[in-house]
Amino acid sequence: MPKVSSVIVPYASYLRVYEPLAAFPEPERSHWARYARRVDRPSCQDELRRSLADLLPTPPVAVPVHESDDAFVAEVDGVLCVCPWRTRLRGWQALDALASGGRLPPAVLDAVLPPVVRKESADDYERWRARNPDARPWIRTATWQVPLAWFVLVADEEREHQGAEPADSPEPAELAELSESAEPAGEVPVLRYRTQMVQARRRVARGLKALRAALGEGPQIDALVDVGSWLEEFHPRSLVELDYGGLVHALPAAHLAADRSAADVAEGIEALRRGDGDAAGEAYGRLAARWRVVRDRQSAS
C-alpha cells in the first residue's frame, strides 16, 4: 500500500451534516455503529492526503476507484451522529465543477488531469448516477472562501475557536511537494460553528424572506435556496457544522480570533429586515474587508 504524505493540505472550508444512526438503513446503520467505536478513525487531513497522493501516478487517479467507508462522528444530545465522507461521489462532483466552471485554463487542466482521464471519470459518474439518482453528499466544500450562504445557517454564539497558528504554516509553493515528515509542530487551530438542523433551516427561511424583500432575486439568494434545499434532504435531528478547515492556515492567528463573520451576516440580514440599508452596508463592508486577506493570499499563490 502506498505511503500517504503527512503534509497539511489547505485551503478549503466545509459544510457538513451529521445524521443520527436512525436515519441510515441496515446494514449501513450497523456499519456506522461499529465504526464509531473505533479509536483509529482517520481525519479530514487523511482524506485530503489520500486524494493528493492519487494525483501522482501516471495517469493520475482523478476519482477514487471505490467509495470511502469512513465518516466523521459526533454525539448530539446523547445521540450518535455520523457524517459519511462519500469521497468518490464528492470527487466526481468536484471534477464536474472543475471542468465546467472555467477555474483553470484548459492547458493547465489538461496537464493536471488529461482529457481521457476526465472522460472516463465522467462516464463512470453518469453510469453511477443512473443507478443512484437520489444520492447526495453529506459534505460540501469551498476553496479559498466560506460562502456567504453558509454563514446564514449559524449564529455567533455557536462559534468554536481554539488553538494558535501552527509554528510553520505551509506556503503555497511548499504544497507542490509531498513531504514524508511528521506533522508541523504546534497546535493546529480550529474555527467552526455547530448548530441543530432545525435552527439552520429556520435561519435559511428567515434569511430568504429578508433578502427577497430587500434585494429581489440574485446570486446570493440562489445560493441560499440551493443550500436550503440540500439541508431538506437530511434527518431533522441532524447536526450542521461549518468548518473553516484549511482556511485557518491562510489567516493570521489574531485575524482568526477576531473573526465574527456569522455575526456580521446576521447583522446585515437584520438590518435589511428593518429597512436600514446603511447598517446593512456597514456589516457587509466589515465582512468584505475581513475576507480580502484570503483573496489576496489566493492571488499571491
TAFEN-V706728 format. One record per residue. RES is the residue in one small letter. PHI is phi in whole degrees, 0 to 359 (none if undefined). Layout:
res=RES phi=PHI
res=RES phi=PHI
This chain:
res=m phi=none
res=p phi=297
res=k phi=286
res=v phi=264
res=s phi=295
res=s phi=259
res=v phi=293
res=i phi=284
res=v phi=250
res=p phi=280
res=y phi=236
res=a phi=227
res=s phi=250
res=y phi=223
res=l phi=243
res=r phi=237
res=v phi=239
res=y phi=256
res=e phi=259
res=p phi=294
res=l phi=305
res=a phi=298
res=a phi=282
res=f phi=258
res=p phi=284
res=e phi=284
res=p phi=272
res=e phi=297
res=r phi=301
res=s phi=293
res=h phi=300
res=w phi=290
res=a phi=297
res=r phi=292
res=y phi=300
res=a phi=297
res=r phi=276
res=r phi=290
res=v phi=262
res=d phi=248
res=r phi=296
res=p phi=288
res=s phi=255
res=c phi=301
res=q phi=296
res=d phi=297
res=e phi=298
res=l phi=295
res=r phi=296
res=r phi=298
res=s phi=296
res=l phi=294
res=a phi=296
res=d phi=294
res=l phi=277
res=l phi=280
res=p phi=295
res=t phi=237
res=p phi=287
res=p phi=291
res=v phi=264
res=a phi=290
res=v phi=225
res=p phi=306
res=v phi=292
res=h phi=239
res=e phi=288
res=s phi=291
res=d phi=249
res=d phi=260
res=a phi=200
res=f phi=269
res=v phi=233
res=a phi=213
res=e phi=249
res=v phi=239
res=d phi=52
res=g phi=81
res=v phi=255
res=l phi=286
res=c phi=233
res=v phi=229
res=c phi=236
res=p phi=301
res=w phi=292
res=r phi=49
res=t phi=300
res=r phi=295
res=l phi=300
res=r phi=294
res=g phi=296
res=w phi=301
res=q phi=293
res=a phi=293
res=l phi=294
res=d phi=297
res=a phi=293
res=l phi=295
res=a phi=288
res=s phi=260
res=g phi=267
res=g phi=66
res=r phi=285
res=l phi=237
res=p phi=302
res=p phi=308
res=a phi=295
res=v phi=291
res=l phi=299
res=d phi=294
res=a phi=288
res=v phi=283
res=l phi=228
res=p phi=306
res=p phi=307
res=v phi=294
res=v phi=292
res=r phi=295
res=k phi=295
res=e phi=297
res=s phi=294
res=a phi=296
res=d phi=295
res=d phi=299
res=y phi=296
res=e phi=298
res=r phi=295
res=w phi=294
res=r phi=298
res=a phi=298
res=r phi=271
res=n phi=226
res=p phi=294
res=d phi=259
res=a phi=292
res=r phi=212
res=p phi=280
res=w phi=271
res=i phi=229
res=r phi=247
res=t phi=234
res=a phi=227
res=t phi=262
res=w phi=61
res=q phi=191
res=v phi=243
res=p phi=305
res=l phi=303
res=a phi=300
res=w phi=293
res=f phi=294
res=v phi=297
res=l phi=285
res=v phi=236
res=a phi=235
res=d phi=301
res=e phi=290
res=e phi=267
res=r phi=289
res=e phi=234
res=h phi=229
res=q phi=209
res=g phi=84
res=a phi=240
res=e phi=298
res=p phi=301
res=a phi=299
res=d phi=225
res=s phi=293
res=p phi=291
res=e phi=278
res=p phi=307
res=a phi=295
res=e phi=286
res=l phi=289
res=a phi=286
res=e phi=257
res=l phi=266
res=s phi=284
res=e phi=258
res=s phi=279
res=a phi=287
res=e phi=301
res=p phi=301
res=a phi=290
res=g phi=100
res=e phi=281
res=v phi=281
res=p phi=287
res=v phi=224
res=l phi=222
res=r phi=208
res=y phi=233
res=r phi=229
res=t phi=215
res=q phi=285
res=m phi=304
res=v phi=299
res=q phi=291
res=a phi=299
res=r phi=295
res=r phi=296
res=r phi=292
res=v phi=299
res=a phi=298
res=r phi=294
res=g phi=296
res=l phi=298
res=k phi=298
res=a phi=291
res=l phi=293
res=r phi=294
res=a phi=294
res=a phi=269
res=l phi=240
res=g phi=76
res=e phi=274
res=g phi=174
res=p phi=301
res=q phi=294
res=i phi=291
res=d phi=301
res=a phi=295
res=l phi=289
res=v phi=299
res=d phi=297
res=v phi=290
res=g phi=295
res=s phi=296
res=w phi=296
res=l phi=298
res=e phi=295
res=e phi=282
res=f phi=247
res=h phi=300
res=p phi=295
res=r phi=262
res=s phi=284
res=l phi=253
res=v phi=251
res=e phi=234
res=l phi=254
res=d phi=241
res=y phi=293
res=g phi=51
res=g phi=289
res=l phi=296
res=v phi=297
res=h phi=273
res=a phi=259
res=l phi=233
res=p phi=299
res=a phi=302
res=a phi=295
res=h phi=295
res=l phi=298
res=a phi=299
res=a phi=268
res=d phi=293
res=r phi=229
res=s phi=297
res=a phi=296
res=a phi=294
res=d phi=296
res=v phi=295
res=a phi=297
res=e phi=295
res=g phi=295
res=i phi=294
res=e phi=296
res=a phi=296
res=l phi=296
res=r phi=297
res=r phi=279
res=g phi=81
res=d phi=262
res=g phi=295
res=d phi=296
res=a phi=295
res=a phi=296
res=g phi=296
res=e phi=295
res=a phi=296
res=y phi=295
res=g phi=298
res=r phi=296
res=l phi=297
res=a phi=297
res=a phi=295
res=r phi=296
res=w phi=276
res=r phi=296
res=v phi=300
res=v phi=290
res=r phi=298
res=d phi=295
res=r phi=295
res=q phi=297
res=s phi=295
res=a phi=288
res=s phi=282
